[in-house]
Structures are given as structure tokens and as C-alpha cells.
Amino acid sequence: MTQPNDSSKLSRKLTRAQIGRKNIAVLYTYSGISHLWFDGGLWVVYFQHKGLSLFQVGLLEAVLHLVAVASDVPIGIFADKIGWKRSLGLSTVAGIIYTVLCLSSASIWLFVAAFAARGLQITLTNGSDAAIAYESTVWAGMKDKYLAISGRLFAIGLISMGIAEAVGGSLANWSWSSIYVAFTIANVLSFIAVLFIREPWEARIGANETRLSALTITVEAVRFARRSKAFAKWIVFSTILSGFTATFSFYGQSLLLHAGWSLIGLGVLTGAENGIGAIVSWMTHRIVRRFSEPATMTASGILASIGLLAFAWIPGMLSGAGYLLGSAADNLSYPLIDQGLNRIVPSAQRATLLSAHSTGFSLFMIAGFPLFGAVAQKIGLVHTAYLVSIVGAVCILGVTWWWRRE
């Protein structure tokens, strides 16, 4: 009597393992398509072409981050409640709304709506993609390989972004509208890819069980976040490291031009940044295997600090080396942070708690990005870079030491 039951259980396990592996394969495809941001390097110029001032363009970026901060955790709760696959599907719909409004609008208010949709697109993806990836590796019996899978997903995204920026530049020479037509097609293809994902909830919920209520998800997530020191350390480390490197990356174009780089040189440098980032992310699991996780995380903090200082203080063309070093260090840490968070957060609140990862970054950018610009207006861009590189290096090294304490 027990043999058929055991056989049936084994059959289900094998089926789940196969579906888990299929999910991972689909996620590789989804990551590649969903990061085809054809307007990535040109959206500021595009909206200037549409008649907006730089101040208005800055307001659009602010809208995106404000929407992200306001909706990150609520959407994480929403995703944990209705399913991560549905959240990814809705993110592609929001992306289509963004590109269609960018194509058809001529009003600043419709552009504001477009960037609100873009913020929702990013937020609906945050947490849900990593949640599906992690649970699928567990489902497939590949939990010990998650670091490698996370690194590959991140690397594929970086490669796609680099390709899209290059293609977007070519499309702009032909037609500005073609950039957002291509972006719309990418969003539609992303939606189709999501349809092939199997919701990992089915691996955790039995026939007689129901999903937790939104209130229960919220209460349990807050309770976990308050008592988990490890969770706080991963979030703070990620926020500080990514926040400072991203701020320098955004203002880096002006700094590099001041250092003597040409526009063509900047294009080559950003292409190299994506390429190196993809290689580093792809190799993270091998680096960890060779040197250990704590050593790799410590190295990422030290290298990021050196990169910031070199970028700001080394004169001339060599400043580009600091730019690349800081970016590579950030890319090295990302798969480790992703794995570190996924290992400790409960499955039922996974998307909710992972949303804190992106919320911390958005809060840093809302405060730090304009502060950098305001200081630059007072004392100049170069002197601001000197100052912020020192502050950033101290903060990154400090949070790295704090992370290593336990």
C-alpha cells in the first residue's frame, strides 16, 4: 500500500524539479528581454527633443523615484498575496503604458503619468523576479547553485542593457519614435515570457491551505525585519554601496568630460562598464568558491571605496579606471546580496521583504542625488567629487566592517 504513494510522491518531486528548471530557463529569457531599455542612454535627450527643459526632465526622474519609494513595500505585499508571476505580468503592462505615453504624448502631465507607470513597472518587478528565481531553484533541488544563477540573471540583464543602449543610439539617428516602438515590442515579448513561468506558490501551498492575508503578510514581515540583524545588515550594506556608486555613475559623465573624455570615449567606457559588470556577476560564484563569501563581500567594499577615490582624485583619462573599478565592485556584490537576503527571508513574505532592498536604494537616491547636485552648484562639480568620494569611502568601509562583525 505504501509503495504507490511513495512512487507518486517521487513522481511529483521529479515533476516539480523539471518545472523549477524550466522556470529558471524562462527567467534567463525574461531577464534578457525585460532589460532591453532602448531609451536607457537617450531618454534625457529624447524629452528635450519633445520640448521639455532640463528642470522638467529632472522632475520626471523624481516622479519615478517617488512612485518607487511609495509603492515598493505595498506592491511587495501585493505580490506575496496574489502571486509573483502576476506581479511580473503587471510590470510588463505598466511598461507598455510607459512606452505608449512616451510615443503619443506632448503634455508634461502625460509624461508625468508615463514616468509614474515606469516607476510601477520597476517596482512590480523588484522582489518578485528574485522570489521566483530563488523558489524555483529550491523547487528544482538547485538551492546550492542559486548564487551562480543569480549572477547569470544579473549578467544577462547588464548585457541586454548594453546592447539596447547601442541599438537605441542607432535607432535615434533614424527616428526618435523608433526607440519607444522597440521598447514597446520588448515589453510585449516580456509579457509573453512571463506566461511560461509556473508560479512557485504551488510548491508551498497544499490543496487545503490558503494564502496569508495582506495584513498577516505585513505583520509577519515587520516582525521579521525588526528582529533580524542579518536582514538589516544586508539592506544597509546594499544601500550604501550601490547608492554612492550609482550617484558617481550618474554624475560621472560630467566628471569624465571635465577630465578630457570625448563623447565617443564615454560611449566606449559605458559599454565596457556593462561588459565588465556582466563578467564579474557571472563569475561571482567562482570567486566565492575560491575566496569565501565574507572575503568577497569585504573585497567589494574595499574595491568600491578605492574606485570612488580614484575616480574623483586621479586626473585625466585614468579617472575612467576608477569609474570601472567602482562599478565592478558593485556588480560583484549584487548576487551575494541577493542570495544573502533570499536565504534568510520567509517564503510567505519574500517579495515584501526583498522590496526593502530597492526601497533603501530609492531613498538614498532621493536624498543623495539632489544633495550632490546642490553642493556642486555651490563649490563646483570637481570639489564636490573630492568631498563625496571621501565621505562615500568612509561610509562604505564602515558598513563593510559592520557587516563583517557577525
C-alpha positions in Angstrom: 0.0 0.0 0.0 2.8 2.4 0.7 4.8 1.7 -2.5 2.3 3.6 -4.8 2.2 6.5 -2.5 6.0 6.8 -2.4 6.2 6.4 -6.1 3.6 9.1 -6.6 5.5 11.4 -4.3 8.7 10.8 -6.2 6.9 11.5 -9.4 5.6 14.8 -8.1 9.1 15.7 -6.9 10.6 15.0 -10.3 7.9 17.0 -12.0 8.5 19.9 -9.7 12.2 19.7 -10.3 11.6 19.8 -14.0 9.3 22.8 -13.7 11.8 24.5 -11.5 14.5 24.2 -14.1 12.1 25.4 -16.8 11.3 28.4 -14.7 15.0 29.2 -14.4 15.4 28.9 -18.2 12.4 31.2 -18.8 13.8 33.7 -16.3 17.1 33.9 -18.2 15.0 34.8 -21.3 12.8 37.2 -19.4 15.9 38.9 -17.9 17.4 39.4 -21.3 14.2 40.8 -22.9 13.0 42.9 -20.0 16.3 44.8 -19.8 16.2 45.9 -23.4 15.9 49.5 -22.3 16.4 51.2 -25.6 16.0 54.6 -24.2 18.5 54.0 -21.4 21.2 56.3 -22.6 19.0 58.7 -24.5 15.8 59.4 -22.6 17.0 62.8 -21.3 17.8 63.9 -24.9 14.5 62.5 -26.2 12.4 64.5 -23.8 14.4 67.6 -24.6 13.6 66.9 -28.2 10.0 66.8 -27.1 10.3 70.3 -25.8 11.0 69.8 -22.1 13.6 71.7 -20.1 16.2 70.0 -18.0 14.3 71.0 -14.9 11.2 69.3 -16.2 13.2 66.2 -17.1 14.6 66.2 -13.5 11.0 66.3 -12.2 10.1 63.3 -14.3 13.0 61.3 -12.7 11.9 62.5 -9.3 8.4 61.2 -10.0 9.8 57.8 -10.9 11.7 57.5 -7.6 8.9 58.9 -5.5 6.5 56.3 -7.0 9.1 53.6 -6.4 9.5 54.6 -2.7 5.8 54.9 -2.1 4.8 51.6 -3.7 7.8 49.3 -3.2 6.7 47.6 0.0 2.9 47.8 -0.7 3.5 46.1 -4.1 5.7 43.5 -2.4 2.8 42.7 -0.1 0.5 42.7 -3.1 2.9 40.3 -4.9 3.1 37.9 -1.9 -0.7 37.9 -1.8 -1.7 37.5 -5.5 1.4 35.7 -6.7 4.9 36.8 -8.0 4.1 35.7 -11.6 1.1 38.0 -11.8 3.2 40.9 -10.4 5.8 40.3 -13.2 3.0 40.3 -15.8 1.6 43.5 -14.5 5.0 45.1 -14.6 5.2 44.5 -18.4 1.7 46.0 -18.8 3.0 49.1 -16.9 6.0 49.2 -19.2 3.7 49.2 -22.2 1.8 52.1 -20.8 5.1 54.0 -20.3 6.3 53.5 -23.8 2.9 54.3 -25.4 2.6 57.5 -23.4 6.2 58.5 -24.3 5.3 57.9 -28.0 2.0 59.6 -28.2 2.1 62.4 -25.6 3.1 66.0 -25.9 1.9 67.2 -22.5 4.1 67.4 -19.4 1.3 65.8 -17.3 1.1 62.8 -19.6 4.9 62.4 -19.4 4.5 62.5 -15.6 1.9 59.7 -15.9 4.4 57.8 -18.1 7.1 58.0 -15.5 4.7 57.0 -12.8 4.0 53.9 -14.9 7.7 53.3 -15.3 8.2 53.5 -11.6 5.4 51.0 -11.1 7.0 48.7 -13.8 10.3 48.7 -11.9 8.6 48.2 -8.5 6.3 45.4 -9.7 9.4 43.6 -10.9 11.5 44.2 -7.7 11.3 41.3 -5.3 9.1 39.1 -7.5 11.7 38.2 -10.0 14.2 37.2 -7.3 11.5 35.4 -5.3 10.5 33.3 -8.3 14.2 32.6 -9.1 15.0 31.5 -5.6 11.9 29.4 -5.0 12.4 27.8 -8.4 16.0 26.8 -7.5 14.6 25.2 -4.3 11.9 23.5 -6.3 14.5 22.2 -8.8 16.8 21.0 -6.0 19.4 23.5 -7.0 19.5 25.7 -3.9 23.2 25.4 -3.6 23.6 26.8 -7.1 21.5 30.0 -6.5 24.5 32.3 -6.3 25.6 31.2 -9.8 22.0 31.5 -11.1 21.6 35.0 -9.6 24.9 36.1 -11.1 23.9 34.9 -14.5 20.5 36.6 -14.4 22.2 39.9 -13.4 24.8 39.5 -16.1 22.3 38.8 -18.8 20.4 41.9 -17.7 23.6 44.0 -18.0 24.4 42.6 -21.4 20.9 43.4 -22.7 21.1 46.9 -21.3 24.4 47.5 -23.1 23.1 46.1 -26.4 19.9 48.1 -26.1 21.8 51.3 -25.5 23.9 50.7 -28.6 20.9 49.9 -30.7 18.9 52.8 -29.2 21.7 55.2 -30.4 21.4 53.8 -33.9 17.6 54.0 -33.9 17.8 57.6 -32.7 19.7 58.5 -35.9 16.8 57.1 -37.9 13.8 58.1 -35.8 13.3 59.1 -32.2 9.9 57.3 -32.1 11.5 54.0 -33.2 13.3 53.9 -29.8 10.0 53.6 -28.0 8.4 51.3 -30.6 11.3 48.9 -30.0 10.8 49.3 -26.2 7.1 48.5 -26.6 7.9 45.4 -28.5 10.4 44.3 -25.8 7.7 44.8 -23.1 5.2 42.7 -25.1 7.8 39.9 -25.5 8.5 40.1 -21.8 4.8 39.6 -21.1 4.8 36.5 -23.3 7.8 35.1 -21.5 6.1 35.6 -18.1 3.2 33.4 -19.4 5.6 30.4 -19.4 6.6 30.8 -15.8 5.0 28.4 -13.3 4.0 30.1 -10.0 6.2 28.6 -7.2 3.4 29.1 -4.8 2.1 25.7 -5.9 5.2 24.1 -4.4 4.4 25.5 -1.0 0.6 25.5 -0.7 -1.4 22.3 -0.4 -4.9 21.7 -1.6 -6.4 22.5 1.8 -4.3 25.6 2.5 -5.0 29.3 1.6 -2.6 32.2 1.2 -2.0 34.5 4.0 -4.0 37.7 4.2 -2.3 41.0 3.3 -2.4 42.1 7.0 -0.8 38.9 8.1 1.9 39.2 5.5 2.6 42.8 6.6 2.7 42.0 10.3 4.9 39.0 9.9 7.3 40.9 7.5 7.6 43.8 10.0 8.2 41.3 12.9 10.9 39.6 10.9 12.6 42.8 9.8 12.7 44.1 13.4 14.3 41.0 14.9 16.7 40.1 12.1 20.1 41.8 12.4 21.3 40.0 9.3 18.5 41.4 7.2 19.3 44.9 8.4 23.0 44.5 7.6 22.3 43.2 4.0 19.9 46.1 3.3 22.2 48.8 4.8 25.3 47.4 3.0 23.5 47.3 -0.3 22.0 50.8 0.1 25.3 52.5 1.0 27.5 50.7 -1.6 25.0 50.9 -4.5 23.9 54.5 -3.6 27.3 56.0 -3.7 28.5 54.1 -6.8 25.3 55.0 -8.6 25.5 58.7 -7.7 29.0 58.8 -9.0 27.9 56.9 -12.1 25.1 59.4 -12.9 27.3 62.4 -12.3 30.3 60.6 -13.8 29.6 61.7 -17.4 30.1 65.4 -16.5 33.2 64.5 -14.4 34.7 62.4 -17.2 34.1 65.1 -19.8 35.8 67.6 -17.4 38.7 65.1 -17.2 39.1 65.1 -21.0 37.0 62.3 -22.2 35.1 62.6 -25.5 31.5 61.7 -26.1 32.7 58.7 -28.1 35.1 57.7 -25.3 32.2 57.9 -22.8 30.2 55.5 -25.0 33.1 53.1 -25.1 33.5 53.4 -21.4 29.9 52.7 -20.5 29.9 49.8 -22.9 33.0 48.4 -21.1 31.2 49.0 -17.8 28.3 46.8 -18.8 30.7 44.2 -20.2 32.9 44.0 -17.1 29.9 44.1 -14.8 28.4 41.1 -16.7 31.7 39.1 -16.4 32.1 39.9 -12.7 28.5 39.0 -11.9 28.7 35.8 -13.9 31.9 34.8 -12.1 30.8 35.8 -8.6 30.1 32.2 -7.5 33.5 31.0 -8.7 35.2 33.9 -6.8 33.3 33.0 -3.7 34.2 29.4 -4.1 37.9 30.4 -4.2 38.0 33.1 -1.5 34.8 32.6 0.6 31.7 34.8 0.9 32.9 37.1 3.7 36.2 37.8 1.8 34.4 38.5 -1.4 32.0 40.9 0.3 34.9 42.7 2.1 36.8 42.9 -1.2 33.7 44.5 -2.9 33.5 47.2 -0.2 37.3 47.9 -0.4 37.4 48.0 -4.2 34.3 50.2 -4.3 36.0 52.7 -1.9 39.2 52.7 -4.0 37.2 53.2 -7.1 35.3 56.2 -5.8 38.6 57.8 -4.6 40.4 57.0 -7.9 37.5 58.3 -10.0 37.5 61.7 -8.1 41.2 62.2 -7.4 43.1 60.7 -10.4 43.5 63.4 -13.0 42.9 63.0 -16.8 41.9 59.9 -18.6 43.0 57.5 -15.9 39.9 58.6 -13.9 38.0 56.1 -16.1 39.8 53.3 -14.3 38.3 54.3 -11.0 34.8 54.6 -12.6 35.1 51.0 -13.9 36.5 49.7 -10.6 33.7 51.1 -8.5 31.1 49.8 -10.9 32.7 46.3 -11.0 32.7 46.2 -7.2 29.0 47.0 -7.0 28.3 44.3 -9.6 30.4 41.8 -7.7 28.4 42.3 -4.5 24.9 42.2 -6.1 24.5 38.4 -6.5 25.8 37.9 -2.9 23.3 40.4 -1.5 20.5 38.8 -3.5 21.5 35.3 -2.2 22.1 36.6 1.4 18.6 38.1 1.6 16.8 35.2 0.0 18.5 32.7 2.3 17.0 34.4 5.4 13.6 35.8 4.5 10.5 33.7 4.9 8.9 32.5 1.7 5.4 33.8 2.5 6.8 37.4 2.8 9.6 37.0 0.3 8.6 39.8 -2.2 7.6 42.1 0.7 11.0 41.9 2.4 13.0 41.9 -0.8 11.3 45.1 -1.7 13.2 46.8 1.1 16.3 46.2 -1.0 15.1 48.6 -3.7 13.4 50.9 -1.2 16.6 51.7 0.5 18.3 52.5 -2.7 15.5 54.8 -3.9 15.5 56.6 -0.5 19.3 57.2 -0.9 18.9 58.5 -4.4 16.0 60.8 -3.5 18.2 62.4 -0.8 21.7 61.9 -2.0 21.4 62.6 -5.7 19.9 66.1 -5.4 22.2 66.9 -2.5 25.3 66.1 -4.6 23.9 68.5 -7.3 23.2 71.2 -4.8 26.7 71.1 -3.3 28.1 71.0 -6.8 26.4 74.3 -7.6 28.0 75.9 -4.5 31.5 74.6 -4.7 31.8 73.1 -8.2 31.5 69.6 -9.5 35.1 68.6 -9.1 35.4 69.7 -5.5 32.1 68.0 -4.7 33.5 64.8 -6.2 36.6 65.1 -3.9 34.4 65.6 -0.9 31.8 62.9 -1.6 34.4 60.4 -2.6 35.9 60.6 0.9 32.5 60.5 2.6 31.5 57.6 0.4 34.7 55.6 1.0 34.4 56.1 4.8 30.7 55.1 4.8 31.3 52.0 2.5 34.3 50.8 4.6 32.4 51.4 7.8 29.3 49.5 6.7 31.6 46.7 5.4 33.3 46.4 8.8 29.8 46.4 10.5 28.6 43.7 8.1 31.6 41.5 9.0 31.2 41.8 12.8 28.9 38.9 13.0 
